[in-house]
Amino acid sequence: MTDRGANSGDGRAARRLAQPELFRPPLSYPEAPYGDLLARAVALHPENEAIVHPDGSLTFREVEGLTNAFAQALRGLGIGRGDRVCLYMTNRPEYAVAFFALARLGAVASPMNPSYREREVAYQIEDSEAVAVVVQHDLLPLVSAVRPGLPRLEHVIGVGPGRPAAGSDVLHFADLVARHPAVPVTGVPVVLDDLLTLPYSSGTTGLPKGVLLSHRAFGWNNIQFIAVSRITERDRLLVFLPFYHIYGLMLLGGALLSGATLVIMERFDPAECCRLMEAHGVTLLFAVPPVMNALAAFPGIGAYRLGTVRHCMVGAAPVPPEMARRFREVTGIKVVQGYGLTEGGPLTHLNPVHDESINVLDSAGLPAHDTEQKIVDLDTGERELPPGEVGEVIVRGPQLMQGYWKAPEATAAALRGGWLYTGDIGRLDERGYLYIHDRKKEMIKYKGFGIAPAEIEALLFEHPAVADVAVIGKPDPAAGEVPKAFVVRRNDQAVTAEELLGWARGRLAGYKSLHEVEFVEAIPKTASGKILRRVLREQERQRLGLA
């Protein structure tokens, strides 16, 4: 097994950042498939706690044994290189075991959202052409309901409390592991460019698309994440972000490959989150904006000692600066914003974690090691824009996807000349910090002007009566679209739509003026915290009789 240093080419990496304290040098990457990377961590830290979960904990040696036994069991079922297997469960130790076992077989893990219902379950299993699904027992009825229409699905493996019904052909994870030796599988010719995982994009527009991430892309991005976050075997990471989402999956891999301890929660709860941080001396917290908001508003948070937490990394959606300031004030934990996307491995940017003086609160941060960035014009995508100008964010690095599953046209549009066109709108400052304005497809078009919904949302978050907000473009016959805000009030605050409109007026350029406010109970979002503007837009069009 050899390590390969990233090629800095013509010196672009060395010139990427003007200030030496911000320079992220090239890394050395192991020329090894993803499953072998866990074996490295096991060899270095065999008796370290690898996973802490509600029922106990597992050492790295124990995780390795379970992974080997499950890989042997899967091979006995005929599952091998290139076969797709869906993982349909909440955060639990079996998720890590299954993911690494599939990696060692050269099979492909396709994470599936445990909140999916029958229609969505059937779509992903069929679209991915999965031959097996590893499913939590309480979700089995959903798989059973759609299984007759999925002829490729040969095996269903249940995990967690409960057992398959008598006479059922559903296999049991614990039985499979118990019946097979905990020794490494051999004779599997896995190479770095083989497909490792097939996550599906969050589907904020249209049906979700499968994203092709190789052993090289995801494994090397895990290493980039470990380096840029400065994670060591002494760290303890609290992870409630779902493993089915690429952000949570990156945290799972980054923790285990670094020898750190992964403290897992099945789902987020503010009281339990605080209890675990204190009880386990958690050093790194990872969140999305709604979670930060919930923790800052949790009335009992002052009773917990959270001084071990070095920082909270927030990603998956832009965090308004005012929200980050509130969180820091309430918890004492500094906020470090990052940026990435499933197609980017996922991590492409993160603010410096070691020096608060150069952590820019409203910025997505600096490129990860061996990652290049550009801002290009929105019309052609070919003209690079200077610092300060707003355009589409494109990135290049070893962590990029190979493309979209069975979607050559979408692949060609996203990957051009080795660059990933992210579809995100942003700008760079003179030091190379990235600022995300919005999604390209979510820009509001007002009389020919482009308006970023996130900019208006960040403004409204500064109002003390606003707990949550989403802004969309409302169809307008004269202007094309006008900005409309959907607002969740804080429990202890009263405000009218007219008051909010008046407060916001004049705080942004005239063409960005808010035209309407509607109060709602909740903002529709994905599990990772991204606003489902499509849902709000569809509701608005129906009200206007345009659907």
Stockholm file with secondary structure:
# STOCKHOLM 1.0

chainA/1-547         MTDRGANSGDGRAARRLAQPELFRPPLSYPEAPYGDLLARAVALHPENEAIVHPDGSLTFREVEGLTNAFAQALRGLGIGRGDRVCLYMTNRPEYAVAFFALARLGAVASPMNPSYREREVAYQIEDSEAVAVVVQHDLLPLVSAVRPGLPRLEHVIGVGPGRPAAGSDVLHFADLVARHPAVPVTGVPVVLDDLLTLPYSSGTTGLPKGVLLSHRAFGWNNIQFIAVSRITERDRLLVFLPFYHIYGLMLLGGALLSGATLVIMERFDPAECCRLMEAHGVTLLFAVPPVMNALAAFPGIGAYRLGTVRHCMVGAAPVPPEMARRFREVTGIKVVQGYGLTEGGPLTHLNPVHDESINVLDSAGLPAHDTEQKIVDLDTGERELPPGEVGEVIVRGPQLMQGYWKAPEATAAALRGGWLYTGDIGRLDERGYLYIHDRKKEMIKYKGFGIAPAEIEALLFEHPAVADVAVIGKPDPAAGEVPKAFVVRRNDQAVTAEELLGWARGRLAGYKSLHEVEFVEAIPKTASGKILRRVLREQERQRLGLA
#=GR chainA/1-547 SS CCEEECCCTTTHHHHSCSSGGGCCCCCEEESSCHHHHHHHHHHHCTTSEEEEETTEEEEHHHHHHHHHHHHHHHHHTTCCTTCEEEEECCSCHHHHHHHHHHHHHTCEEEECCTTCCHHHHHHHHHHHTCSEEEEEGGGHHHHHHHGGGCTTCCEEEEESSSCCCTTCCCEEHHHHHHHSCCSCCCSCCCCTTSEEECCBCCCSSSSCCBEEEEHHHHHHHHHHHHHHHTCCTTCEEEECSCTTSHHHHHHHHHHHHHTCEEEECSSCCHHHHHHHHHHTTCCEEEECHHHHHHHHHCTTGGGSCCTTCCEEEECSSCCCHHHHHHHHHHHCCCEEEEEECGGGSSEEEECCSSCGGGCCTTSCBEECTTCEEEEECTTTSCSBCCTTCCEEEEEESTTCCCEETTCHHHHHHHEETTEEEEEEEEEECTTCCEEEEEEGGGCEEETTEEECHHHHHHHHTTSTTEEEEEEEEEEETTTEEEEEEEEEECTTCCCCHHHHHHHHTTSSCGGGCCCEEEECSCCCBCTTSCBCHHHHHHHHHHHTTCC
#=GC SS_cons         CCEEECCCTTTHHHHSCSSGGGCCCCCEEESSCHHHHHHHHHHHCTTSEEEEETTEEEEHHHHHHHHHHHHHHHHHTTCCTTCEEEEECCSCHHHHHHHHHHHHHTCEEEECCTTCCHHHHHHHHHHHTCSEEEEEGGGHHHHHHHGGGCTTCCEEEEESSSCCCTTCCCEEHHHHHHHSCCSCCCSCCCCTTSEEECCBCCCSSSSCCBEEEEHHHHHHHHHHHHHHHTCCTTCEEEECSCTTSHHHHHHHHHHHHHTCEEEECSSCCHHHHHHHHHHTTCCEEEECHHHHHHHHHCTTGGGSCCTTCCEEEECSSCCCHHHHHHHHHHHCCCEEEEEECGGGSSEEEECCSSCGGGCCTTSCBEECTTCEEEEECTTTSCSBCCTTCCEEEEEESTTCCCEETTCHHHHHHHEETTEEEEEEEEEECTTCCEEEEEEGGGCEEETTEEECHHHHHHHHTTSTTEEEEEEEEEEETTTEEEEEEEEEECTTCCCCHHHHHHHHTTSSCGGGCCCEEEECSCCCBCTTSCBCHHHHHHHHHHHTTCC
//
